[in-house]
Amino acid sequence: MNKIALLQLSLAMTIFGSVGFFSGLTGLPALELVFVRCICAAIFLCAAWMITGHFKNEIWNGREIMLIIFCAVANLLNWIFLFKSFELISVTIAISLYHLAPIIVLIIGSFIFREKMSLFSILAISLCFIGTLFIMGTDGFRSSTPEWEGIIYGVIAAFFYAATMLLGKSISKTSVYATTFLQMFIGFLLLIPFVDFSVYTTLKSSEWFYTVLTGIIHTGVVYLLFFNSIRHLPTNVVSFMIFVDPAVAILLDILFSGFQPDRIQILGISLIFIGVLYSLKTTRPTEKDVMQKRPHTMLNCTPIVRHYLTIGGAIFYDKIFIRVEIKSCPCLFRRSWLI
């Protein structure tokens, strides 16, 4: 195993897991924080795009540009609702609900590809649904409480996170650098009419530091570390590392923010992550099986794409490898994000 890649992925997931904690130190409302995050990340990713020279080899496609725009909108709403949930409920509860996204992808995907869900899939969805109800607690259904509003925001954030993943799967010609940069830039443009610029005038220097930090480190650096590492690691490692992010978020919330979930909420959080684990469990086809089902696909793949199609890909492999096969190999493509 590539130890440097594993270290990069561990660092990326750890940093992203702390975004909820550091967002509370910025002193900014969700929308204004996302606006600065888009600016900082766009500058950083554009610089990386130019320095690496990927901009010279870009293949621009009108259809993909539209997909990038839709993906940018979904990603933008995903961030806004996630940070709104951080404002109203604990990071632990918000991040647990946010990780319902793979389950939402699972449900939507079953309708798109019109195939019955496996027993593991049904069990995963059931566990996550029950876990969500437990997280709400005994007072969760009082719609007038801020906690209820925060829970709703967390679920909506998960929905747009799932939409971002699904839309991103159809982008195959544009590089990751260009795609992420354009997403940040489009997000910046879309938010300009809605930002209250007066809130920035009252920020302290320490708050500005944490604000810029969430833009450059928690977005730009994390993106580069993540996408540079996953291509060198086996699927099961990437799948497992997904849980480093919420583990760090929950640990920071309990140790530094003083959040103490009750027993019902602990059970709910546990059920959600057990459900997500079950959603990652699937039967992995052999290369022989793959060749029999889609020989033309396997022959047209590069070795690295063929390798990941054979063993099955983690959720995040779509933007690097699996997405290029959506038209020629929908069955295998579906398997890649069901695990």
Salt bridges, closest charged atoms under 4 A:
GLU87 OE1 - LYS84 NZ 3.63
GLU115 OE1 - ARG334 NH2 3.12
ASP139 OD1 - ARG142 NH2 3.64
ASP245 OD2 - HIS99 NE2 3.36
GLU287 OE2 - ARG306 NE 3.67
ASP318 OD2 - LYS169 NZ 3.57
